[in-house]
């Protein structure tokens, strides 16, 4: 009987391995959760870049807006910078949220890659990122005039992605 008890941990480990490998083989890694789409945007107040009184991102702009979470340390954020600058040149309102970053690094990033944002807020602890349900950066949310999230993009924006976000806002 003690021999079977000695094999029990091995059997449990083997069963867990089969379970996790089975899940991994059937799980699509490209699926990005969009739990907040269709719901009001979180009202988390964040400090503006450079200091000042905390503000709610969606309260900064009247009408439809994009909220873009980015970081100076994020290589894919550099990749999407031209698409954001193109949106700015089209008159699209974009609020930037510097995610888990330090102000000097964010400021250097904006000098190097352009500043497409109407306002830049900071989330150094990542608390707002959790409330917005982000899984990493960059992530961009399309917010309609009523403050409801209508679409989300969890990868670097391409011109086609940017157009799809604008279409979700009725532009």
N, C-alpha and C positions, 0 to 999 in steps of 0.2 A: 504494500500500500504506500509506503514512503517513497518508493520509486516513482509512482504516479504523481505524487505531490511535488517531487523534484522537477518533473517535466511540465507542470502546470504553468510556470512563468514563461517557458519557451512556447507553449501552445498559445498563450494569450498574446505574446509578442508576434507570433506568426499570424494570428487572426487579425490583429490590428494592422499589420503590414499589408495583408490582402485587402482589407477595408480601405485603407488610405490610397494604395496604388489603384484600386478599382475606381475610387472617386476621382483621382487625378487624371486617369485615362478618359473619363467621361465628362470632365469639367472643361468648359470652353474658357481659356485664359483671357479671351478678348471681351468677355462680358464685363461691362462696367455698371455698377449699381446706379440707378437713377431714382432712388426712393423719394426724393423731394420734388421731382417733376410733377407739376399739377398742384403743388402746395405753396403757401406763402413763403417767401424768402425769409430765412432767419433774421431776427432783429438784433443780432449781437453787435454791440458798440465796440469799435476799434479805434485806436489812436492813429491820427494822421502821420505820415512819414515826416520826420523832423520835429514831431511833438505837437502838443495842443490837446484840446478837449476831445474825448472819444466821440465818434460819430457812427451811425448805422449806415452801412454801405449803400443800401437802396434808397435812403433818405436824401442822398446827395444830388440826385438827378430827378427831374420831373419827366415822366414818360418812360418808354422802354429803355433798357440799359443792359449792357453786358457786364458781368462781374467776373474778373479773371484772377484766379489764384496763380501766383508765380513765385519764383525764387531766384536770386542771383547765382545760386549754386546749381541751378537746374539747366542741364544742357538742352533738353527738349524745349525749354522756355526760350532759349536763344533761337532755336529753329522756328518758333512761331512768331517771333518779333516782327518780321516783315508783314505778315498777315494782319497783325494788330495795328501796325502803322498805316496800312492801306485802309483799314476800317476807320481810323481816325481821320484820314484825308477825305473820306466819304461823309464825315459828320456824325459818325456813330458814337454815342456816349459809352465810354468804358470806364469802369471803376476797377482799379488794381488793388489786390490784396497781397502784400509781400508776406509770404508764408514761411515761418520759421527762419527768419532772416534778421540781420542787423542793419540798421539804418545806413551806415557808411557803405556797406556792400550793395544795398539796394540802390543807393544814389549812384554808385559807380556803374552798376548794371544799366541804369537808365541813360547815363551819359554815353555808354558804349553802344547800346542797341536801340536807343530812341525811347521816348516817353509818349506812349499812345493814350495815357490815362487822363481823364477829367479830374480824378481825385485818386490819391494813393493812400491806402490804409495799411496798417501793419498788424500781423498776427504772429508775434515772436514765439508764443507758447504753443501754437497750433490749436488752441481751444476753438476758434471760429471754424477752422477747417473741419473739426469733428462735428460741429453743429450743422455745417453745410453738407456734410457727408462726403467730403473729398477722399479719394484713395491715394492721392499723390498730386504732383503738379507737373505740367500745367493742367488746370481744369477751368472751363469757362461756362458760365450759366447765363441764359437769356431770361431776363426778367421783364414781364409786361408792365403796362402802365398802372395796373392795380397792385403790383408788388408780388405777383405770382410767378414761380419758376415755370417756364414753358418748354425749356430744352436745356440739355447739358452736354458738353463735350469733354471727354476725359483724356484727350491726347492733344498734341500740338495742333493748333488750327492751321489748316491749309486754306487757300482762297475758297475752295468748294465748301469746306466746313463752315467758314465764316458766312458764306452766302446762305447756307441751310439755317444757321442760327438767326440770321436776319429775316428769313422767310417765316420762321416760327414766331417772329415778333410782328409779322404783317408788313414788313418793309419790302 
